Amino acid sequence: MPETLFPCSRKPRFSTIPTRPSEDPKKFAFDYSYWSHDGYRETSNGLIVSDENHPNGEKYCDQLTVYNDLGKGVLHNAWDGYNSTLFAYGQTSSGKSWSIVGYGVNKGTTQN
């Protein structure tokens, strides 16, 4: 997978998925891609934040970043009376529940 898909990105990204050799590749777009594999540290109160001293520290996206990018808009639309859905999709154990619910001081999108 290209490195460019991983950094905390705030611009639309595009990618393709190869299918059968006789067919054109499937194309898709996504709004955000978040890095949370490494590049973080835990503060004394348990909050997980970016670690500036780690090579991937600039890539790491914390819970507040995800909330600001996605949660605020969904919440605003819901309070304005629109049906709203925030859908987390990804590989097993990739952090979908963590991003939505969070844990302790690391509040997820629905807890902010």
C-alpha positions in Angstrom: 0.0 0.0 0.0 1.4 3.4 -0.9 2.8 5.5 2.0 0.7 8.4 0.9 -2.5 6.7 2.1 -1.4 6.8 5.7 -0.6 10.3 6.9 -3.3 12.2 8.7 -4.8 13.8 5.6 -7.5 16.5 5.3 -7.9 16.3 1.5 -9.8 13.8 -0.6 -7.8 10.8 -1.6 -8.4 8.4 -4.5 -7.3 4.8 -4.9 -8.0 1.8 -7.1 -8.6 -1.8 -6.3 -7.5 -4.3 -9.0 -10.2 -6.8 -10.0 -10.2 -9.5 -12.6 -7.6 -9.0 -15.3 -10.3 -8.7 -17.9 -12.0 -5.8 -16.0 -11.1 -2.2 -15.3 -9.9 -1.6 -11.7 -12.6 -0.3 -9.3 -12.0 3.3 -8.2 -13.0 4.8 -5.0 -12.5 8.0 -3.0 -12.3 8.7 0.7 -12.1 11.9 2.7 -9.7 11.0 5.5 -7.1 8.5 6.3 -5.7 8.4 9.9 -2.4 7.1 11.2 -2.6 5.6 14.7 -0.1 2.7 14.5 2.8 4.4 16.2 4.1 7.9 16.7 2.3 8.5 20.0 3.0 8.7 23.7 0.8 8.4 26.8 0.7 11.4 29.1 0.7 11.0 32.9 -3.1 11.2 33.0 -3.5 8.5 30.3 -4.2 10.8 27.3 -2.6 9.5 24.1 -1.0 12.3 22.1 1.4 12.7 19.2 5.1 12.1 20.0 7.2 14.8 18.3 10.3 12.7 18.9 9.1 9.6 17.0 9.6 9.4 13.2 5.9 9.0 12.7 4.9 11.6 15.3 3.7 14.0 12.6 1.4 11.3 11.1 -0.3 10.3 14.3 -3.9 11.5 14.6 -5.4 11.7 18.1 -9.1 11.3 19.1 -9.7 15.0 19.1 -8.5 15.3 15.5 -10.9 12.6 14.4 -13.8 14.3 16.3 -13.0 17.7 14.8 -12.7 16.3 11.2 -15.8 14.1 11.3 -17.8 14.2 14.6 -18.6 18.0 14.7 -20.2 18.0 11.3 -22.3 15.0 11.9 -23.4 16.3 15.3 -24.2 19.8 13.9 -26.3 18.2 11.1 -28.2 16.0 13.6 -29.0 19.1 15.8 -30.2 20.8 12.7 -32.7 18.0 12.2 -31.0 16.0 9.5 -30.6 12.3 9.6 -26.9 11.7 10.3 -24.7 8.7 10.2 -21.0 8.2 11.0 -19.8 4.9 9.5 -16.5 3.4 10.5 -15.1 0.8 8.1 -11.9 -1.1 8.3 -9.9 -4.2 9.0 -10.6 -6.2 12.2 -8.8 -4.6 15.1 -7.9 -1.5 13.2 -9.4 1.0 15.7 -13.0 1.6 14.5 -14.5 1.2 18.0 -11.6 3.1 19.5 -12.3 6.1 17.2 -16.1 6.0 17.8 -16.2 5.2 21.5 -12.7 5.8 22.9 -11.7 4.8 26.4 -11.1 6.8 29.6 -9.6 10.3 28.9 -9.2 9.3 25.2 -12.8 10.1 24.3 -14.1 8.9 21.0 -16.2 10.8 18.5 -19.5 10.0 20.2 -18.1 11.0 23.7 -16.9 14.5 22.8 
